Amino acid sequence: MSRPTVLFYNPLSTSPGKQRLPLSLLAISAVIAGDYDIEFVDGNLIADPAAHIIERARATGARLLAVTVMPGPQLRQAVPVCKQVKATLPDLTILWGGYFPTQHYEVTLQSGFVDYVIQGQGEAPFRQFVDRLHQGGSLHDIPSLVYHDGSIRINPRAPYVPMDNLPWYPYDRIDVSRYIGRSYLGTRVLSHNSSFGCPFACNFCAVVALSNRRWLPESAERVANIVQHLHRNWRINGLEFHDMDFFVKEERTAEFAERITGLGIHWWGLGRVDTLMSYSDQTWEKMRRSGVKMIFMGAESGDDQTLKRMNKGGKASTSLTLALVERMKHYGIVPELSFVLGNPPDPAEDIEATIRFIRQLKQINPATELVLYIYTPVPQEGSILLDEATRLGFRFPETLEAWASPEWAKFSMRRDPSTPWFKDATRRRVRDFEAVINAYYPTVTDIRLHGHWRRLLRALSGWRYRFQLYDWPYELKALQRLIHYRRPETTGF
């Protein structure tokens, strides 16, 4: 007797050739892989995912389509695809998970084409949901489940499951070779997620609602075993860790670094400035020897009062950020810092303070990478920033179709949010500064940008940078179109 099939859909999230393993779907599919046939439909690889889902559902008799959704490109594709699938196959149950439906469950379920949402850590409730759907029984008392039953019903969250108690990803059920990329890290780069959640509560961050400040890590031994598996089977020489915070526990980081030293793998992960600054010199040396090449961190602002309003917590401060980039220079590890500019109540002054701070950073460590976002609110209870944004006229969309519009897709990517307090001239100030500093300090991660182009960019931008004349850098933007050098961006996006 054939086993039931469950379909998993990973909506488009990146440009062609940059697709990463669908880690969230691999994680939840792992808990059913022993008893069900699983198939992945990746919108990054398939031109018409709706048609493919419909064809595979009919061919296999699948009763469930599980979808992971983040705002931005994923949401923009997931909405029309799921709408088309539901119209064609009304009996196919559609379940959404991820941090967009966790936060925006009401608008998701009111769409009429999403049947259920699982909030937070999804593995345990997903297993229950799949078994009930196929074996019978009520779906409505499953922990973490949100559904529409005349009104929106929200079940209590499921107990958290330690990561070491969950199965490995079912690598044998997916063509891993299609996800091997080439980047600053190496010529054969894959990705992994070694933890769930984050213990902090930054009030501009969407992950807070997903994990409720819990951080559940895989052990250093398990992570190292997985890395060795990827190295042995797919000959990787680069690895991205997509954890929201890989570096929470120094002991785990140090042990992991020791275990993979000698494999010849360059790796990248996300952390916090204050956490990493607290690491000992011995741990930093172990990290260096293990092959860590770059660490992404949220510096967020050049103003200490803004950091407090962001609820960064810990010992976050601008002085600590300056100290860390200097320390990382000593170890030859590139700091990749993100900033959220244009925070209320005074976006223009917030931008100028951060621009001044970035110039300080670059003077200390010119290799520092910069990722510049514009503040966009997230639904988080008690957020001072969201309260201020609401007072100034901000409102979230009321339908999934509106969320999937080009305007709100840009909002979700934090590049051009069109928020009511953010004037075009203020937005342009950020982008003009970005054009100048990215030319004066071309990103070290762009493996296509050769030495003579770097020298030309620096020469053309030098006068602007020295005299702080950032407005209307048309010549630099034209050169960017000519040679296609890219702005720095998080490796994980």
N, C-alpha and C positions, 0 to 999 in steps of 0.2 A: 504494500500500500504506500503510495507516494505521500510525502510529507507536505503540509501546507506551505505556501510561499508567502513571504512578507516582502513588500517592496519598500525601498528606502530612496528618497529623493534628496539630492544635494543641489540646491539652486545655485545659479551662476554667482560667483563671488570675486572673480579676478579676470585679468586679460588673458588671451590665448597664450599657452606655453608656461603660465605661472601657476597652474593648478596644484593644489596641495591635497594630500590625502584627506578624505572627509572624516576627520578624527571623531567628531561627535557621533556620527552615524556608525562608525566602526565600534565605538564604545557601547552604544545601546544594542547594536545587532549582536554583539558578542554574547549577551546573556541569553539569547534564544538560538544561537547558531547550532547547538547540539540537537535541537528538536524540530527546527524549521529550516526550510530552504530560504535563503536570503539573496536578494538581487539589489544592486545599486544602480540608480540612474543619476548620472552626474551632469548637471547643466553646464559645467565647464568643458565637457567633452562631447556632448550630444547637442546637435543644432536644434532639434525639436523635441524637447523632453516630454511635452504633453502627449504627443503622438506615440512616443516610445513607452510611456507609462501605460497608456490605454492599450497598446498592443500587448505588452507583457502581462498586464492584469487579465486580459481576455485569454491569453495563451496559457497562463498558469492557474487561473481561477483565484488569484490573490484577493483577499478580503480587506487588506489593510495597506495604506500608503502612509509611511512615517516620514515626516519632513522636518529638517532643521532650518531655522530661520533667524537670521540676523537682519537688522535694518540696513538699508542701502541696496546694493545690487541684488543680494539674495532675496530680499522682500519684493523688489521690483519684478523679478522673474517669477517668484513663487505665487504671487497673487493671480496673474492671468493663467498660469499653468494649472494651479489647483482649481480655479474656477472652471476651466475647460474640462478638466478631468471629471469633476463632480457633475457637470452638465451631461457628459457622455455616459458616465458610470455612476449613477446616483446611489447605488448600493455599496460602492467602495467606500469604506470608512477612511476618513482623512484625519490624521493626528499630527499636530504641530508641537514641537519642543524647541528649546533655545531661549535666549534672553529677550527676543522681541515678544513672543507670545507669553512668556512669563510675566512681563511687565504690562503688556497691552492685551490681556486675555479677553476683555469685553469687546473691543473692536474686532478682534480675531473671530470670536464665536458669533458675533452678530452679522458676519459676512454672509452666512448661509451656505458656505462651501467648505468650512472647516468644522469638523464634528466635535473634536476634543482637543484639549491642551494639557500637556504635562508640565508642571512647573519645577524648576530647580533640578537637582540631581535626578536623572531620569531612569537609570538602569533598573532598579528594583520595581518601581511602579510600572515601567514598560513591560517587564516580564509578566506581571500580573495581568496587565491589560491584554496582552497577546493571548495568554492562556484562556482568559475568560471569553474573549471574542471567538475563539475557535472551539472551546470545549463547553461553553455555556456558563451561565451565571450572570449576575448583575455587574455592569461596568461602573455603576455609580458610587460604589463605596471604596474605590481604589484610591489609596493615598496619593496626594499631589495632583489629582485629576481635577480639571475644571471643565464644566460642560453646561449646556443650555437646556434647562428643563422648565420652560415658562419664565424663568429668571436665571441669572448666572449663579451656578453652584460651585463653590470652591472647597474642595476637600482639604483637610489638614495635610501638611507636608509629611512625606514618608521619612522614617528615620534615615540618617545618613549612613552610607555603606563605606567602610574603609576601602581604599583603592586596591590594596593587595588582596582583598577578598573577591575582587571581580576578575573575570577571565581576560586573558590577553585579547587584543584585537584579532579578528578572524582574517589574517592576511591572506589565507588561502582562498578566500571568497572574492577577492578583488585583484585586478591586474595592477600590482604595485608599480611595475615598471613604467606605467603611464604617468606616474606622479614624481618620477625622479627629475629634478631640476638642476639648473646650473646657476650659481650666484657667486657673490663675494666669498661665501663659505667654502665652495668647492665645485667640482665638475659633476658630482653625483650626490645631490642633496635631497634628503627626505625630512619628514617632520614627525613629531610625537607630542603628546600631551601627558605630562606625568603627574598632574594634580588636578583637583577640582576646587574652584572657588578662590577666595582671597579673604584674609582676616581683617581687612581694613574697610573703611566706609566713606571713601571719597564721594562727595555729593554730586559730582558730575559723571560718575561711573555707572554704567548699566549693569555691571556684574553684581552689585550689592544685592539687588532683589533676587538674583538667581541663587546665591549661596548663603544669604543671611549671615555674612561674615565668617563663614566656616571655610577652613582650608584643609583639604584631605589629600595628602601626598602618597604616591607610590614610594616604597622604600628605595633607598639608594641601590641596594642589591638588585631589586626587580628592574629599575630603570636601566642599570648597567647591562643586565641580561638582555633586555629588549634592544638596546643599542648594539650589542654584540651580534644579536640575531639579524638586525638590519644590515650590519657590516658584512656578516658572513654570507647572507643570501642575496644582497643587492649591491655589495661592494661600495657602500656609501663612504664618502670622505667629508661630508658636511651634514649637519643636523640642526633643525630649528625646533626649539621647545616652545610650544604655543600656550603654555601655562599662563594664567593671569599673573602669577608670581612664582617663579621657579625657586627663588632664593630665600624663602621665608626662614628656613632652618639652616644655620651654618654647618652643623654637624652632618646633615644629609648632603649638602653641597660638597663638603670636603671629602666625604666617603665616596660619593659618586665620581668626583674628579680623579681620585686615586684609582678607582676600578677601571676607568676607561683610558688612563694614560698609556700611551704606546700604540693605540689603535690608529693614530694618524687621522683623527676626525676633528675638523673645526666645528665649533658649535656656538649657538646663539640662544639667549633666553631673556625673559622679562623679569625685572626686579624693582626694588625701591632704593632710592638714594640713601635713606637713613639706615636701612638694613645692611646694605653692602658696605657702607662706611664703617659699620660696627665689626665687620669681619677682621680677623687677625691677618697679619702679614703672611703667616704660614698657609692659611687657606687661600689667600690670593695667589701665592706661589703655586699651590697645587692646581688651582684653576688655570693658571697660565700654562703649566706643563700639560694639562689635560687637553688643551686645544681651544679653550674658549676664545673667540675672536672679537666678539662684540656683545654688549649688554644693553638692552633697551630699558629705559627708566622714564617715569613721568616726573620731570622737573616742574612742569605745569605753569609756573609763573616766576617773574623776576621781582615779586613783591611779597614780603613775609605776611602782611595782613591779608592779602588775597589767598595765600596758602592756608591761613587759618579759616577763612570763610569757606574754602573748599573742603574743610574737614580732613585735611591730609593726615592728621594724627602723627603719632610717633614723634620724632625730633626733626621733621621736615623743615628746612630753612634754605634760603639762598646761599648762605655761607657754607652749609654742608655740601651743597651741590658743587660749589667752586672747589672745595677741598677734594671731593671725590673725582672730578675730572682730572685734577692734577695727579691724584694717586693712580688712576688708571693709565695715565700717560707713562708712569714709571714701569708698569707691567706690560705695556704694549697692547692693551685691550681697549678697543674703541668704545667710548660712551655714545650711545644713541639716545638723545633726549627729546621727549615730546613736550610741547607747550600748548596750553589752552589760552588763547588770547581773546581779548574783548569781553572780559567778564563784567557783568553789571555790578554796581550801579553806574560806573564811569568807564565804558569800553575803551574810549580813546586814550585815557590816561593809563589804563591797564596795559594797552598795547605798547605805549612809549616806555613804560617801566621795564617791560620784558625785552624790548629791543635793546635797551641799554645793558641789561643783564646778559643777553646773548653775546654782545660784543666783549664783555668781560670774560665769558667762558671761552670764546674763540682765542682770546689773547693768551689764556693759560694753556689751552689744549686745542690747537687748530684742527686736529682730527675729529673733534666732537661732531657727531651727526645731529642734525636738527629736523624734527618733524613738527610742523606748525599747524595746529588746528584752530578753529574759531569756536568759541563757546556755544554749545547747544544744550538745552535743558534735557534732563532725563527725569522720569517720574520716580521721585524718592521722597518719602515722607520726612518732613522736618528739614528739607534742603533750603538753606537760606538763599542760594542762587536761584532755585526754581521759584521760590516765593517772590523774589524780586522780579524775575522774568514774567511771572503771571501778572504782577502789578502793572508791569509795563505793556501788557496786552498780548502776551504769548498764549497760544492754545495749541494742543495737539490735534491732529486730524481725527475725524469721527468715523471714517470708513477705511477699509483696507485699500480700496481703489485710490483714495486720496494719499494714503501713505506711499503707494507705489508710483505716484506722479514724479516727474523729473524734479520738480521743486523740492519735494520732501526727500527724494533720494540724495540730492545734494546736501540737504540738511543733515541727514544721517551720516554722511561722510565727513561732516565738520569742515567742509571746504568753503561753502557759500550758503549759510543757513537762512538768510533772508528773515531773520528775526526782527520784530518791530522796532527794537532800539538800535539796531545795527545798520548804520547808514552806508551807502555805497562807498563814500569816500573813506570811511573807516576800514571797510573790507579791503579796498584797494591798497590802503597803507600796508596791510599785512602782506598781500601778494607782491607788492612792489619791493618791499624789504626782502622778502623771500627770494625774489629773482636776483637781487643784487648779492646777497650773502651766499647764495648757492653758486653764483659765478665766481665770486672772490675766493670761496672755499668749496671747490667742487667735491661732491660726495665721493669718499674713498670706495664706496660699495659699487659704483658704476664701472663694471669690468670692461665696458666698451670704450671708455673715455681715455684716450692715450695722452701721453705727456705733452705733445705740442698743442693739443686742444685745451688742456688744463692751463698751460701758459697763456694762451690767447684769451681765455675767459678771465683769467686773473688780471691781465693787462687792460682789457676793456672795462672791467668793473672797478679797477683800483681807485680811480678818482672819485667815483660815486661813494665807495665805501669809506675812504679816508675823510671826505667832507660831509658824510652822512646825508647825501642827496639821493634819496631813494625813489622819488616820484618819477613816474612815466619812463621806466627803463626800456624803451622800445627796442633799442639796439640789442639788448641782452635777450629779450623775448624772441626777437627774430633769429638770433644765433641759436637759441634753444631749439627752434623749429628746424633749423638747418642741420644741426649735428645730433639732435635728439638726446642731449644729456638730460638726465632725469633729476627731479628733486629727491632728496632723501625720503624714505618711507619705511615704516616698520616692516621688517622682513616677514612678519606674520600676517600682513594685510594683503 
